[in-house]
Amino acid sequence: MARPKSEEKRLALLEAATVTVAEFGLGASTARIAVRAGVAEGTLFRYFATKDDLLNALYLHLKQNLCGAMMLDYNRAGQIKERARAVWNSYIEWGLVNPAANKAMRQLAVSEKISPATLASVAELFPDLKALSDACFFNHVFITGQSAFAEAIFMALAQTTMEFAARGTDEIAAYKAAGFDAMWRACANEQ
């Protein structure tokens, strides 16, 4: 009889995969991930049938953590710009506190490894953010069907903000504010 799977081991594998993918990219071996998690490679495959299954589970796991952080102080009744600023600040803070997770998530997001089913699951995590995005970022630049373009601009500005903010804690607030202002001017539904 097979031993029951442990949520603790599953999370250890996901955390090990986070650090390993951040360090070595998507080519990181499952053996390296298993060693970092303190388990045998065969154990990894008891939890994730294939490496692609692991990568998809990792992407969903990272997005769940990010969503939880971004929605922690989200005020659904606030003004659109202030809700957008809160989401921006939460995202920047999450990236600064979780640099390996941020790097791994970015690598996974641009890979071809993430399945449509995983992408659909991720989209379900962010219903408030979808509504906020639709309200904020629909202007003459971002016509219907261009949400991927708007998201790419948002991500590029966010990553640049994180990189500069990570250089010195004295200026984090200034970088977050400047990054948000640049993003808002570039993307917002204001003239």
N, C-alpha and C positions, 0 to 999 in steps of 0.2 A: 504494500500500500504506500502511495506517495505521501510524503510529509506535507502538511498544510503550508501554504505560503504565508510569509510574515510581512505585514505592512512595513515593519521596521527595516527589513532587508530590501524591500522594494524601494523605499525612500533612500536608503543608503546607496543603492545602485543608481538612482536618479541623481543624487547629489554627486556621486563619483563621475557619472557621465557628464554632468554640468561642468565640472572642473576640467575633466579630460578633454572634452570637446572644445572648451574655451582655450585650452593650452595647445592642443594638437590638431584642431579642426575636425571635420567630419570623417577624416581618414583614421581617426584614433581607433585603435584595436579594441575589440571587446575584452581581450585578455587584460589589457592595461586598465580598462574600466573596472573589471572584476577585482583585480589586485587592489586598486585604490579603494574599492568598497569592502575589501577584506573577505571576499568570497571566491570560490572556484568559478572558472569560466562557465562550467556546466550549470552552476546555480543561476548565473545571469540568464541563461537560455530557458530555465524553468519559469522565469518571470516574464521574459520577452522572447517570443519564438524566434525572431530574427533581429538583426541589428536595426533594420528599418523600423520594426515595431518599437524598439527601444528609443530610437530617435523621435518617432511620433509621440510616444508617451512623454519623453523629455520635453518636447515643444509644448505639449498641452500642460504639463506640470509647471513649466516656467511661465506660461501665459496665465495660468490660474493664480500663481503667486503675484504676478504683476497686476492682474485685475484686482485682487484683494487689496493690494497696496494703493492702487489708484482710486478705488471706490471707498476707502476707509473714511475719508472726510468729505466725500462728495455730497453736495447740497443740491438735490434735484429741483428745489424751488428757487435757487439763486439765479442771478442774471447770467445770460449765456457767456459773456466774456469772463465773468468770474468763475463759472463752472469750468470753462476751458483752461483758465489759469490754474485752478486747483488740480485738474488732471495733469497739466504740463508739469507743475511743481512736484506732484507725486511721482510722476514717471522719472523725472530727473533724479529725485531723491532715491528712488528704487535702484536706478542704474548706478548711482554713486555708492550705495550700500552693498550692492550685489554685482560687482564688476564682472565676475566670471559668468554669472547667470545672464547678464546683459549681452556679453560677447557670444556666448553659446546660442542664445536666442536669435541674435542677429545672423549668425552663420546658418542656423536652421531655417530661418525665414527666407533666405535667398537660395536655398538648396532646392533640389527637385525631389527630396526625400519625404516631404510632408504631404500626406495624402489628402484628397478632397474631404474625406470624412473627418480627419483631424482639423482641417481648416474650418469645416462647418461647426465642429464642437467649440473651437476657439471663438468663432463669431457669436455663438450663443452666450458666451461668457460676458460679452460687452454690450448688452442691449442699450443701456443708458449712453454709452459712448458712441454708438452708432447714431442715435438720435441727436446727440450733441454735435457730432461730426456733420451730419446732414444739415443742421441748423446753422452751423458756423461756416463751413467750408464749401459753400455752393455759390460761387460768384462767376464773373465772366471768364476767369482762368480755368476753373474746375467745372466743366459742364458735365452733364449726366454721363456716367460711364468712366469718369476720370478719377474715381476715388483712389485707385492704386497710385496715381501720380501725386495726389494730395498727401497720401500716407507716406510716400517716399520722401517728399519735401519735409514733412513733419519729422520723420525719423532722422533725416540728415541734419536738420537743425538741432534736434534733441541730442544726437550723438556729439555734435560739435560743442554744444553747451556742456555736456557731461565731461568731455575731454578737458575743456578749459577749467571747469569748476573743480575737477579732480586735482588740478595743479596747486591749488591753495584754498584752504578753508576760509580765509578772510574775505574772499570775493565770491563765494558760492551764490549768495542772494543776488548780487549784481549780475552775475552770469545768467542765472535763472530768469531774472527780469528782462535782461537784454535779449536772451534767446526767445522768450515768449513774445516780446514786442516784435521781433523780426518775423516770427512765425505768424503772428496775428496779422501783421501788415501784408504778408505775402499771401495768406490763405483765407482770411476772414471775409465774410459776406458783408463788408462795409466798403463804402467808397471813400 
